[in-house]
Amino acid sequence: MDSNHSILFVAFLILCLTVNGVTGYATVTGTVFCDQCKDGEKSLFDFPVSGIKVSVTCLDENGQVYMSREETTNWLGGYVMRFDGTPDLSNCYAQVSDNGAQQGSSSSCSIASGPAQKLKLLFSFFGIETFVVDALLAQPVQPMSSCPKPPPAPVMPPPQAKLPPLPPIAQVPVLPSPKAPAMSPPPATSPPQFKLPPFPPIPPVPFVDPSACSHKLWIRPEYRCYWKVIGPDTKVAVAFGLVAGRRYGNDMTVREALKGRGEAYKTLLREATTALLNSYNSLGFPYNSVAVITYTNMALLGNSQHDVLMTAIRFIKANSGTCKFTVCK
């Protein structure tokens, strides 16, 4: 029944957008991480970095640039670019621009690193396309002091000088050894057995495969063990930032957000909260947590009913996948 209501709601929104003459557009989103160890890979020590310029370049069949766009990462390390109309982004690449090392700081993460990443189409819906980009890297001037050191190069031993062979040793007759009296071995006894206590139950880890659960499943108490990072009593202003706090108030909790219905802004907050919980719980969810927060804040800052409705449609579609919850023990 909940799935049928979602489909009817999406169909109603599409009809409203058609009547209003909505034109299509494409968005590109991704995140830049600071490669603190300068190893060219995203690792445990890396974190999202703000203020980094990212460029998207599109090439034609002859390898010539026919369109480019540049954007700066926000305070969450993410960037979002919007292309009006229906441009062909199938042969476009994103990369960190040459920001140059900042003066007076050897730890600022502003040097471009790593190869360009090709844009990946996440979904295309009613003339609106969303592309995502794999993580881009920027490096500091010097690596972090606590990074693991590379193993030292093996040292080749010096060549061994050959010694002349020793003269043969005269054979000495071997005398038979006296036989020791036979001793019977002591009876074998088994060591005492210790019974180990049972291990405590392991909390559920994030699903590797995609898992998308609706807001009605997230508020059920038998699935409480799947809540990660944020809890039911976490404030919406803490989970989504100051923009959401100004719109919904500083006292609204995540539990209250999951029960919102009746108008576009409440529906957006309900589906965005559900998508944020799914992103923390499933590595294969279509949006990561940074993208969910960024899209939500962009819709709220736009003060446009169209942007709010379109963002709600994206999250409804992402949250309508297969849920892999099992009852918590």
Salt bridges, closest charged atoms under 4 A:
ASP2 OD1 - LYS216 NZ 3.84
ASP84 OD1 - ARG82 NE 3.16
ASP134 OD2 - LYS120 NZ 2.92
ASP209 OD2 - LYS324 NZ 3.56
GLU222 OE2 - ARG220 NH2 2.60
ASP233 OD1 - ARG255 NH1 2.67
GLU271 OE2 - HIS215 ND1 3.93
GLU271 OE2 - ARG270 NH2 3.03
ASP307 OD1 - HIS306 ND1 3.13
